[in-house]
Amino acid sequence: METSSTLDPNVKPKRIDRLGIGVNVTVQILLAVVIFALVNYLAFNRFQRWDYSLSRQGSISDLTRKVVSQLEDRLKVVVLVSPATPVADDIKNLLAEYQINAKKQKKKIDIETVNPFQDLNRAKELQQKYKFGTSEALVILDYKNRTKFLNVADMVEFAERSESTTVPQMKAFKGEQIITQGLLGVIEPNQTKIYFIEGIGGLEFIGKGYNTTFLTQLARQNLALAPLNLLNAESIPDDAAALVITAPKYDPTDRGLQLLKDYWAKKGRFFIFLDPNQSTPNLLAWLEELGLEVRDDRVKKTESLGAGLLGVYKNTIGQFITGHLVTRELDNVRTSLSGPIRSLFLNQEKARSEQVRLTPLLKSDEGYWGETNYAAGDDVPLRFDRGADHAGPLILAAAVEKGAVEDKRVKVDSSRLVFVSNADFLNDQELVNQSLDFSLLAMNWLVSREDFISIPPVEKQNVRLGLTDDQLTQINSVVFFAIPGVIALLGFAVCWARRR
């Protein structure tokens, strides 16, 4: 029996529109390719990145972005670092951030990484081209035929070695600060000039062998160094960003002192290190006019050794005082100062009358006092005299600023001075890393590079996830049983539905 569904043999079957199907499939493929290409284009050129790391090590500062935006030509970066170097990955990731940010600003940064122990031929070619030694791991910046060498060792800050550790532990990574400073150096060929005052004896730094560390660090920050003899100078040069007076043995002449005062009145900048054993009354009198009084004492500390013996501390341990841009990154950091030191008194009342801001930067630890009878012989016992001596903690370094405004968002030119009451603060034989960092931060503040101070080191933190045995058991149950079980059940349900 025929049913209504039986096909009529006289009716021709409908032709399949193969051309239409082919066009439809082709259009779908083309649309899929276009969508795929468009999504990848947008993801590659219109992306947004977020950094959720604890130390923000996947980000760069606003200052670095501003410096990168100043690139007018292609920047070539050559990294000569062995992969075994502890900060090799940090440098690689940081430079990738520079490159990504440059691309977003339509700038070009090319990065070449060379292992000097494997790529010997390439390392030799670079050495002949850039004329550098083979003893240091370097990052080379090449821009408009201007080059800058950045020592990788300067990018690492080590923690103080304890008795339980034989190898120094890396505390922080300062790569962004060093690389951005170097980048600014090749972008701006006109170097900021620092003059070291000569002709008054003491530690005249230029050309001396015991202060190469400080001078080398200044040069690496694109600072030009030059001597200046007040006896021969008609005036302080107009290009002087700051003057450095290092442990003067003699007072400046009346004319020389007037040159210093005139420079101060013109928003001048000073970095002064005092030799307590030398007499410079005119220089100290000028500082006293600003409210910075250098006391006639010596910082001392004693400890009983038993049997009636008294030990005198050779070095002075000081702690940096936060509350100023110079010491903002030195919170709870201590340093050691060798040699004689005089304490300071900040006369805030005098400072207000002179419209000067005085800020302490370094103070002595507990137990130190200012001994006024320091010239007495060994027959006189060394002890604190409450009526004559100065009680601690004592101020050992201070900052002076005139013409600044209270609102930190507003930047104006001001006269600035940093004073340290110790002559050996920068001596290579006595120099410690904490004092060097302080000196470089102070110099950056003096030459109005506050932004460099605002690039903090990236603290290297070892984060440990503490889990109990029960928590570990729950994680194992979820990972090895619950998740695979759910997937298996979904697969079984799909198969069962298809069979029905």
N, C-alpha and C positions, 0 to 999 in steps of 0.2 A: 504494500500500500504506500502510495506516494504521499509525502507530507509537503506542507507549504514551504518547507525549507529546502526542498529539492531544487537544484539549480536547473534552469531552463537551458538546454543545450543550444538553443537558437540565439541566446543572448551572449554576446561577446564579452569576455572579461575586461574589466577596466585596466587600461595600460598604466604601468608604473611610471610616474614622472621622474625618470632618473636624472634628467638635467636639473630639475628643480631641487631634488635631494642633494645633488652634487654642489649646486650653488649654495644651498643652505648650510651644508657642512663646511664648505670653504669659507663662507662668511663667519661661521662660528669659530673656526680655527683662527682666522685673521683677527676677530675680536678678542679671542683669548690671548693671542700673541700681543696685540696692542695693549690690553689690560695688564698683562704680565710686564711688558716693557715700561708702561706708565707707572705702575706700582713701584718697580725697581728704580725708575728715574726719580720719583718723588722721595723714595726712601734714601736714595744716595745723595740727593741735593737738597731736600727739604726735611731733614731729620732733626730730631730733638733728643738730647742726651741728658740723663740725670745721674748724679753721683750720690749713692747712698752709703758709701764706705764711712767708717767711723772717723778716719783721719782725713777724709776728703782728698785722698791721694789720686783720685781720678778726675780732678778738676784743676783748672788754672785760674789765677786771680784776674780781677778786672784790669789791674795794671799791665799784666802780660798781654791781655787782649788789646789794650791801647797801643802797646809797643809793636805788636804784630801788625796792627792796622797801619803803621807808619812805613811798612815795607813798600818800596816802589819798584823793586826788581826781584828777581829770583834769589832766594837765600839757599845756600848749600850748606848742609850740616854733615860733617864727617865724624863718626864715632869710632875711635880706636880703643876698644875695651874688650877684654877677654870675657866670654860668657861666664867664666868662673868668678868674675868680680861680683861681690855681694850686691852691688847696686846696678848691675847691668840691666836687669829687668826694669828697675825703677826708671833708669834713663830712657830705655826704649819706650816705655809706656808714656812717660812725660813728653818726649819729643813727638809721639803720635798725637798727643793732645794739641801741641803747637801746630802740627800739620793739619789736623782736622779744623781747628779754629781758623787757620790761615785760609783754608779752602772756602769756609763759610763767608770770609771777607774778600774772596776773590784774590787772594795772595798766593804765592807759590813758595813752598818750602820743600826742597829735596833732601832726603836723608839717606846717607850711605853708612852702613855698619861694617867695620873691618875688624876681623880677629887678627891682631898683630902676630900671634903665634902660629896661625895656620895660613893666612893670606900674606905670605912673606913678600911676594913680588909687589902686590898692591901696597902693602905697608911701606916698602922701600920707595915706591913711586911717590907716595904722599909725603914721605920724609924729605925727598929731594925737592918736591914742589913747594912745601910750606916751611922747610928749614926748621925742623924741630928735632929734639932728642928722642931717644927710644926708652928712656927710663920711666916715663910717666904715662898713665892712661889719660887720654885727652878727648875732649870734644872740641872740634874746630868749626868755627863759624866763618863762612866765606861769603862776602856780600860786596859787590861792586869793587872787586879787587882789593878789598880790605879784609884782613883776617884777624881773628881773635882766638887765642888758645885758652881753654877752660880746663883746669886740672880737676880730674874726677875726685881726687882726695879732698878737695875743698868743698865738695858737695855732701860730705859725710860728717856728721857730728857724733862723736863717741861719748859714751857714758864714762864716768870715773871708774877706774878699775878697782874692784874690791879684792879683799884677800882671798875670796873663794873662786875668783875667775882669773885665769891666766891669759885669756885672749880678750881684748877690749870689745865690748858690745856696742853695736851701732844703736845710737839713741834716736837720731832724726836724719832725714834726707833733705838737704838744702838745695836740691838741683834747680828748682824753679827760680830761686833767688839768684843763683850764680848765672844761669843761662840767660835770664832776662836782663841782668846787668851787662853781660857780654853782648847780647843782642843790641842793647841800646848803644853800646860802645862802637859797633860797626855801622849802625844807622846814623849816629851823630858823630862825624869825624872830628869836630871841634871839641877837644877834651876840656873838662873842668880843671882849672889850674889851682894847685895848692902850693903856697910858698912857705918854706921853712926859714925862719929868721936866723941869720948868722951874724957874727961880729960881736956877740956878747958872751962868747965862751960856752962851756957846758957841752951838752950832747948835740952837736950840729949834725943832723941826720944824713944829709946828702953825701953819699960816697963812703959812709962809715960801715964797717963790717959787722957791727953788733946789732944792727937794726934792720937787716935785710928782710926779715919776715913781714914786718909791718909795711915797709915800702913796697914789697912785692904784692901784698894784698891790695894796697891802694892802686897800684898800676893795673891790676887785674879788674878793678872796678872802673876802668877808663878815666882815671884821675891822673893828670900830668903834674909832676913834681918838679919844683925849681927852688934854688936858694935865693935869699934876699938879704942883702947886707944893709942895715939901716944907716950905716955911716955914709954909704955912697948913694942912697936913694933920695931923689927929690920928693917923691911921694910913693904911696903904696900903689902898685900897678892896678889899672882899671880891671884887668882880667883876673884879679885875685879873688877866688871864691872863698878862700879861708887862709888864715895865717896860723902856723904852728910854732910855738915857742917851747923848746925842749930843754929843761933843766938849765936855765941861764946861770952863768957863773958871775956875770957882772950886770949891773943895772943898765938899761938903755940910757943914752944921753937924754938931756932935756928935749933936744930936737927929735931924737928917735921916739921918745915917749909921746911927744905931741903928734907924730905921724900915726902912731897906734891909736891915739884918742880920736884923731880926725877920721881914721878908717872906721872906728867903732861908730862914730856919729853918722857915717854914711851906710849904715846897715852892714857893718863888717862882721866877720866871723873869726873866732879865735879858738884854738885848742892849746892849752897851756899845761905843761908838766913842770912841777916845782922841784928843785933840789933843796931840801930843808937845810943842808949844811952851808948853803951859800946865802950871802946877804944881798937882797935886792929890794931895799926899802921903797924906792920910787915906784917900782912895778906893783908892790904890795899895797902901797898907798892908793894907787889908782883903782885896784880891785876893791879896796875898802870903801871907796866912793860909791861903788855899785852895791854895797851891802855884803860883799864877800870878804870876811875877815879871816886871815890866816894866823892862827894862834902861834905864839912862840913856845912851843912844847914839842915833845916827841912821844909818839904812841908806844906804850909799853904794856907788857903783861908778864907776870911772874907766876911760878908754881913751886911749891915746896917739894924738895927732893929728899927730905928727911935728914936727920943728923945735923940739923942747923944749916943745911945747904939750900940755896935759892936758885932756881933755874929761870933764865930770862928767855922768852920766846924770840927766836931769830926772825921769823916772818910774822906778818900781820894778816890774820884771816878776816876778810870783809864779806859782807853780803850786799848785793845790789838791791836798791829800793825801787819798787815799781811805782807807777804814777806819772811817768814821763815817757815820751816816745823812745828815748834812748834805751831805757831799761824795760820796756814793755815785754820783750821776749826773754828777759832774764829773771823771771819770777822765781824766787827761792834759790837762785844760783849764787854760789860762793866763789871767791877767788883768793889767791895768796899773793901778798905784796912783800917784796924783800927790800931791805935797806931802810933808812930812816924815813919817817912819815910825820907830818904835822897835821893836827886836826883843824877843822874849819868851824867857824861860827857864821850862820846865816842871819844877818841883821835884817829881819823882815820889815821892821819899822823904817829903816833907812831905805830899803828897797822900794817901799811904797811911795816914799817921798820922791824918789828918783824915777818912779814909774817903771820899775824893774821887777821881773819875776824871778825869784830864786827857788830852785828845786834841788833837794839832796838826791844824789844818785848812788852813793856807796857809803855804807856805814860799817864800823868795826863790830865784831862779835862781842858777846858779853865777856867781861873780865878785863878788857883793855881800858886804859885811862891815858890822859894826856899829862905826861910828866914835865913840869915846868923847871925843875931843878936838874935837868938832863946833863948840865955841864959839870956837875959835882964829880969828884973822884970816886974811885972804888971804895974808899973808906966810908963813904956815906951810904947807908943801906937804901936799897931801891924799894920804895913802898908808896902806896897811894896816900897823899896828904889831902884830906878833904877840904882844908881851908885854902890850899894853893893850887892843887892840881885840878884838871878837868875830868869830870866823871864820864864814863862811857854809858851807852855806845856813842862813838865819835863819828862825825861826818868826815869822810875822806875824799869825796869828789862831789861836785855840784855843777848844775847848769844855770846859766844866767841868760835871760832874754829880755830885750827891751823893744817895745813896739808891737807886741803880739796882741791878739784879741782872744777873748775867752771862748768864743764859738769855734770849735775845732773844724767845723765845715767850711770856715772862711780862711783862706790862705793869704797872708800879707807878708811883705818883706819885713824882717825884724833883725836887730842886732843880736847875735848869739855867741855864747862863750861856754866852753866846757873846761873845767879846772880839775886837775888831779894833783894831790899834794905828795907825789912820789916820783923820784927821778928815774927809777929802774922799771917803771911800768911797762915800757916797750923794749927793754933791753933783751936781745935774743937769749942771753944766758939765763935770764930770770923770767922770761915771758911764759905765761900759761894761756891756754886756749880761751879761758873765760875772759881774761883781760884783753886779749886780742879781739874777741867778738865785741866786747864793750867798746873798744876803740874804733872799730869799723862802723858800728851802729852810731856812735857819736859823730864820726866824720860824715856819714850819710845825712844825719840831721843837720849838721852845720852847713852843708852845701845844698840844703833844701831838697834832699832826696827822701822825704818822709815816706813816699810810696814804697821804696825798697825795704824800709823797715817793716812795712805792713805785709810783706810776703813772709808768712811764718814758715819755719821748717815743718816738714811732714813727720810727725812722731811715728816711730815704728813700734806698733803695738802687737803683741802676741795675745790674741783673744782665745781663751779656752772656754769650751762649752762644758760646764759641769753637769753630768747626768747621773742619776742614781741607777742602781741595778734594775729597779722596777721600770723606770723610764726607758732604759735600753731594751728591756724585754718587750715593752709595748711597741717601741719603734720597730723591732725585728718582726713582731707579729703583723704589724700593718704592712711592712715592706715585703715580707716573704710569703704571707698567707692571705691577708685581707685584700690587697690590691690585685694580685694574680687571681684570687678566687672570684672577685667581682667580674673581672674580664672574662674568665672562663664561663661564668653563668650567663653573661650577655651573649657570648658566642653560642652556647647551647640553646638559648632562647631563640636566636636568629635561625639556627638550623631546624629547630622544631617547627617554627612558623613556616618555613619554606616547604618542609615535608608535608604539612597539612594543606 
